[in-house]
């Protein structure tokens, strides 16, 4: 198993869900990486990581939520 294969077959855990990509026969590394990125974005893992990067107080969350609703209503 090459280094690239091990990298791509790593498993990312999120709420019990697993995203796993295995390199197929005669598949380039770029194609496998593209499939992995697509799976992660569909799963919402990256968005969840960005959201949890910093702690937000509940009051700040409510404020941002109401501002977003106001912006949506404006348009």
Phi and psi in radians as a Rosetta constraint file:
Dihedral C 1 N 2 CA 2 C 2 CIRCULARHARMONIC -1.380 0.35
Dihedral N 2 CA 2 C 2 N 3 CIRCULARHARMONIC 2.961 0.35
Dihedral C 2 N 3 CA 3 C 3 CIRCULARHARMONIC -1.079 0.35
Dihedral N 3 CA 3 C 3 N 4 CIRCULARHARMONIC -0.727 0.35
Dihedral C 3 N 4 CA 4 C 4 CIRCULARHARMONIC -1.121 0.35
Dihedral N 4 CA 4 C 4 N 5 CIRCULARHARMONIC -0.704 0.35
Dihedral C 4 N 5 CA 5 C 5 CIRCULARHARMONIC -1.118 0.35
Dihedral N 5 CA 5 C 5 N 6 CIRCULARHARMONIC -0.737 0.35
Dihedral C 5 N 6 CA 6 C 6 CIRCULARHARMONIC -1.104 0.35
Dihedral N 6 CA 6 C 6 N 7 CIRCULARHARMONIC -0.691 0.35
Dihedral C 6 N 7 CA 7 C 7 CIRCULARHARMONIC -1.079 0.35
Dihedral N 7 CA 7 C 7 N 8 CIRCULARHARMONIC -0.790 0.35
Dihedral C 7 N 8 CA 8 C 8 CIRCULARHARMONIC -1.311 0.35
Dihedral N 8 CA 8 C 8 N 9 CIRCULARHARMONIC -0.406 0.35
Dihedral C 8 N 9 CA 9 C 9 CIRCULARHARMONIC -1.623 0.35
Dihedral N 9 CA 9 C 9 N 10 CIRCULARHARMONIC 0.156 0.35
Dihedral C 9 N 10 CA 10 C 10 CIRCULARHARMONIC -1.113 0.35
Dihedral N 10 CA 10 C 10 N 11 CIRCULARHARMONIC 2.624 0.35
Dihedral C 10 N 11 CA 11 C 11 CIRCULARHARMONIC -1.906 0.35
Dihedral N 11 CA 11 C 11 N 12 CIRCULARHARMONIC 2.333 0.35
Dihedral C 11 N 12 CA 12 C 12 CIRCULARHARMONIC -1.869 0.35
Dihedral N 12 CA 12 C 12 N 13 CIRCULARHARMONIC 2.204 0.35
Dihedral C 12 N 13 CA 13 C 13 CIRCULARHARMONIC -1.692 0.35
Dihedral N 13 CA 13 C 13 N 14 CIRCULARHARMONIC 2.392 0.35
Dihedral C 13 N 14 CA 14 C 14 CIRCULARHARMONIC -2.678 0.35
Dihedral N 14 CA 14 C 14 N 15 CIRCULARHARMONIC 1.917 0.35
Dihedral C 14 N 15 CA 15 C 15 CIRCULARHARMONIC 0.886 0.35
Dihedral N 15 CA 15 C 15 N 16 CIRCULARHARMONIC 0.745 0.35
Dihedral C 15 N 16 CA 16 C 16 CIRCULARHARMONIC 1.430 0.35
Dihedral N 16 CA 16 C 16 N 17 CIRCULARHARMONIC -0.144 0.35
Dihedral C 16 N 17 CA 17 C 17 CIRCULARHARMONIC -1.541 0.35
Dihedral N 17 CA 17 C 17 N 18 CIRCULARHARMONIC 2.636 0.35
Dihedral C 17 N 18 CA 18 C 18 CIRCULARHARMONIC -2.162 0.35
Dihedral N 18 CA 18 C 18 N 19 CIRCULARHARMONIC 2.393 0.35
Dihedral C 18 N 19 CA 19 C 19 CIRCULARHARMONIC -2.008 0.35
Dihedral N 19 CA 19 C 19 N 20 CIRCULARHARMONIC 2.050 0.35
Dihedral C 19 N 20 CA 20 C 20 CIRCULARHARMONIC -2.363 0.35
Dihedral N 20 CA 20 C 20 N 21 CIRCULARHARMONIC 2.368 0.35
Dihedral C 20 N 21 CA 21 C 21 CIRCULARHARMONIC -2.237 0.35
Dihedral N 21 CA 21 C 21 N 22 CIRCULARHARMONIC 2.170 0.35
Dihedral C 21 N 22 CA 22 C 22 CIRCULARHARMONIC -1.912 0.35
Dihedral N 22 CA 22 C 22 N 23 CIRCULARHARMONIC 2.433 0.35
Dihedral C 22 N 23 CA 23 C 23 CIRCULARHARMONIC -1.292 0.35
Dihedral N 23 CA 23 C 23 N 24 CIRCULARHARMONIC 2.167 0.35
Dihedral C 23 N 24 CA 24 C 24 CIRCULARHARMONIC -1.404 0.35
Dihedral N 24 CA 24 C 24 N 25 CIRCULARHARMONIC 2.911 0.35
Dihedral C 24 N 25 CA 25 C 25 CIRCULARHARMONIC -1.132 0.35
Dihedral N 25 CA 25 C 25 N 26 CIRCULARHARMONIC 2.400 0.35
Dihedral C 25 N 26 CA 26 C 26 CIRCULARHARMONIC 1.013 0.35
Dihedral N 26 CA 26 C 26 N 27 CIRCULARHARMONIC 0.534 0.35
Dihedral C 26 N 27 CA 27 C 27 CIRCULARHARMONIC -1.907 0.35
Dihedral N 27 CA 27 C 27 N 28 CIRCULARHARMONIC 2.383 0.35
Dihedral C 27 N 28 CA 28 C 28 CIRCULARHARMONIC -1.312 0.35
Dihedral N 28 CA 28 C 28 N 29 CIRCULARHARMONIC 2.778 0.35
Dihedral C 28 N 29 CA 29 C 29 CIRCULARHARMONIC -1.109 0.35
Dihedral N 29 CA 29 C 29 N 30 CIRCULARHARMONIC -0.641 0.35
Dihedral C 29 N 30 CA 30 C 30 CIRCULARHARMONIC -1.105 0.35
Dihedral N 30 CA 30 C 30 N 31 CIRCULARHARMONIC -0.717 0.35
Dihedral C 30 N 31 CA 31 C 31 CIRCULARHARMONIC -1.146 0.35
Dihedral N 31 CA 31 C 31 N 32 CIRCULARHARMONIC -0.726 0.35
Dihedral C 31 N 32 CA 32 C 32 CIRCULARHARMONIC -1.153 0.35
Dihedral N 32 CA 32 C 32 N 33 CIRCULARHARMONIC -0.703 0.35
Dihedral C 32 N 33 CA 33 C 33 CIRCULARHARMONIC -1.133 0.35
Dihedral N 33 CA 33 C 33 N 34 CIRCULARHARMONIC -0.674 0.35
Dihedral C 33 N 34 CA 34 C 34 CIRCULARHARMONIC -1.089 0.35
Dihedral N 34 CA 34 C 34 N 35 CIRCULARHARMONIC -0.753 0.35
Dihedral C 34 N 35 CA 35 C 35 CIRCULARHARMONIC -1.108 0.35
Dihedral N 35 CA 35 C 35 N 36 CIRCULARHARMONIC -0.697 0.35
Dihedral C 35 N 36 CA 36 C 36 CIRCULARHARMONIC -1.093 0.35
Dihedral N 36 CA 36 C 36 N 37 CIRCULARHARMONIC -0.818 0.35
Dihedral C 36 N 37 CA 37 C 37 CIRCULARHARMONIC -1.081 0.35
Dihedral N 37 CA 37 C 37 N 38 CIRCULARHARMONIC -0.698 0.35
Dihedral C 37 N 38 CA 38 C 38 CIRCULARHARMONIC -1.117 0.35
Dihedral N 38 CA 38 C 38 N 39 CIRCULARHARMONIC -0.729 0.35
Dihedral C 38 N 39 CA 39 C 39 CIRCULARHARMONIC -1.130 0.35
Dihedral N 39 CA 39 C 39 N 40 CIRCULARHARMONIC -0.706 0.35
Dihedral C 39 N 40 CA 40 C 40 CIRCULARHARMONIC -1.158 0.35
Dihedral N 40 CA 40 C 40 N 41 CIRCULARHARMONIC -0.716 0.35
Dihedral C 40 N 41 CA 41 C 41 CIRCULARHARMONIC -1.219 0.35
Dihedral N 41 CA 41 C 41 N 42 CIRCULARHARMONIC -0.640 0.35
Dihedral C 41 N 42 CA 42 C 42 CIRCULARHARMONIC -1.128 0.35
Dihedral N 42 CA 42 C 42 N 43 CIRCULARHARMONIC -0.672 0.35
Dihedral C 42 N 43 CA 43 C 43 CIRCULARHARMONIC -1.260 0.35
Dihedral N 43 CA 43 C 43 N 44 CIRCULARHARMONIC -0.420 0.35
Dihedral C 43 N 44 CA 44 C 44 CIRCULARHARMONIC 1.479 0.35
Dihedral N 44 CA 44 C 44 N 45 CIRCULARHARMONIC 0.254 0.35
Dihedral C 44 N 45 CA 45 C 45 CIRCULARHARMONIC -1.118 0.35
Dihedral N 45 CA 45 C 45 N 46 CIRCULARHARMONIC -0.802 0.35
Dihedral C 45 N 46 CA 46 C 46 CIRCULARHARMONIC -1.146 0.35
Dihedral N 46 CA 46 C 46 N 47 CIRCULARHARMONIC -0.708 0.35
Dihedral C 46 N 47 CA 47 C 47 CIRCULARHARMONIC -1.108 0.35
Dihedral N 47 CA 47 C 47 N 48 CIRCULARHARMONIC -0.674 0.35
Dihedral C 47 N 48 CA 48 C 48 CIRCULARHARMONIC -1.141 0.35
Dihedral N 48 CA 48 C 48 N 49 CIRCULARHARMONIC -0.708 0.35
Dihedral C 48 N 49 CA 49 C 49 CIRCULARHARMONIC -1.128 0.35
Dihedral N 49 CA 49 C 49 N 50 CIRCULARHARMONIC -0.768 0.35
Dihedral C 49 N 50 CA 50 C 50 CIRCULARHARMONIC -1.106 0.35
Dihedral N 50 CA 50 C 50 N 51 CIRCULARHARMONIC -0.682 0.35
Dihedral C 50 N 51 CA 51 C 51 CIRCULARHARMONIC -1.163 0.35
Dihedral N 51 CA 51 C 51 N 52 CIRCULARHARMONIC -0.628 0.35
Dihedral C 51 N 52 CA 52 C 52 CIRCULARHARMONIC -1.636 0.35
Dihedral N 52 CA 52 C 52 N 53 CIRCULARHARMONIC 0.112 0.35
Dihedral C 52 N 53 CA 53 C 53 CIRCULARHARMONIC -1.047 0.35
Dihedral N 53 CA 53 C 53 N 54 CIRCULARHARMONIC -0.728 0.35
Dihedral C 53 N 54 CA 54 C 54 CIRCULARHARMONIC -2.211 0.35
Dihedral N 54 CA 54 C 54 N 55 CIRCULARHARMONIC 2.549 0.35
Dihedral C 54 N 55 CA 55 C 55 CIRCULARHARMONIC -1.309 0.35
Dihedral N 55 CA 55 C 55 N 56 CIRCULARHARMONIC 2.360 0.35
Dihedral C 55 N 56 CA 56 C 56 CIRCULARHARMONIC -2.038 0.35
Dihedral N 56 CA 56 C 56 N 57 CIRCULARHARMONIC 2.283 0.35
Dihedral C 56 N 57 CA 57 C 57 CIRCULARHARMONIC -1.159 0.35
Dihedral N 57 CA 57 C 57 N 58 CIRCULARHARMONIC 2.647 0.35
Dihedral C 57 N 58 CA 58 C 58 CIRCULARHARMONIC -0.994 0.35
Dihedral N 58 CA 58 C 58 N 59 CIRCULARHARMONIC -0.615 0.35
Dihedral C 58 N 59 CA 59 C 59 CIRCULARHARMONIC -1.147 0.35
Dihedral N 59 CA 59 C 59 N 60 CIRCULARHARMONIC -0.652 0.35
Dihedral C 59 N 60 CA 60 C 60 CIRCULARHARMONIC -1.202 0.35
Dihedral N 60 CA 60 C 60 N 61 CIRCULARHARMONIC -0.686 0.35
Dihedral C 60 N 61 CA 61 C 61 CIRCULARHARMONIC -1.053 0.35
Dihedral N 61 CA 61 C 61 N 62 CIRCULARHARMONIC -0.793 0.35
Dihedral C 61 N 62 CA 62 C 62 CIRCULARHARMONIC -1.082 0.35
Dihedral N 62 CA 62 C 62 N 63 CIRCULARHARMONIC -0.735 0.35
Dihedral C 62 N 63 CA 63 C 63 CIRCULARHARMONIC -1.085 0.35
Dihedral N 63 CA 63 C 63 N 64 CIRCULARHARMONIC -0.819 0.35
Dihedral C 63 N 64 CA 64 C 64 CIRCULARHARMONIC -1.112 0.35
Dihedral N 64 CA 64 C 64 N 65 CIRCULARHARMONIC -0.661 0.35
Dihedral C 64 N 65 CA 65 C 65 CIRCULARHARMONIC -1.142 0.35
Dihedral N 65 CA 65 C 65 N 66 CIRCULARHARMONIC -0.752 0.35
Dihedral C 65 N 66 CA 66 C 66 CIRCULARHARMONIC -1.204 0.35
Dihedral N 66 CA 66 C 66 N 67 CIRCULARHARMONIC -0.634 0.35
Dihedral C 66 N 67 CA 67 C 67 CIRCULARHARMONIC -1.117 0.35
Dihedral N 67 CA 67 C 67 N 68 CIRCULARHARMONIC -0.711 0.35
Dihedral C 67 N 68 CA 68 C 68 CIRCULARHARMONIC -1.134 0.35
Dihedral N 68 CA 68 C 68 N 69 CIRCULARHARMONIC -0.690 0.35
Dihedral C 68 N 69 CA 69 C 69 CIRCULARHARMONIC -1.141 0.35
Dihedral N 69 CA 69 C 69 N 70 CIRCULARHARMONIC -0.697 0.35
Dihedral C 69 N 70 CA 70 C 70 CIRCULARHARMONIC -1.102 0.35
Dihedral N 70 CA 70 C 70 N 71 CIRCULARHARMONIC -0.713 0.35
Dihedral C 70 N 71 CA 71 C 71 CIRCULARHARMONIC -1.143 0.35
Dihedral N 71 CA 71 C 71 N 72 CIRCULARHARMONIC -0.723 0.35
Dihedral C 71 N 72 CA 72 C 72 CIRCULARHARMONIC -1.112 0.35
Dihedral N 72 CA 72 C 72 N 73 CIRCULARHARMONIC -0.700 0.35
Dihedral C 72 N 73 CA 73 C 73 CIRCULARHARMONIC -1.190 0.35
Dihedral N 73 CA 73 C 73 N 74 CIRCULARHARMONIC -0.552 0.35
Dihedral C 73 N 74 CA 74 C 74 CIRCULARHARMONIC -1.101 0.35
Dihedral N 74 CA 74 C 74 N 75 CIRCULARHARMONIC -0.703 0.35
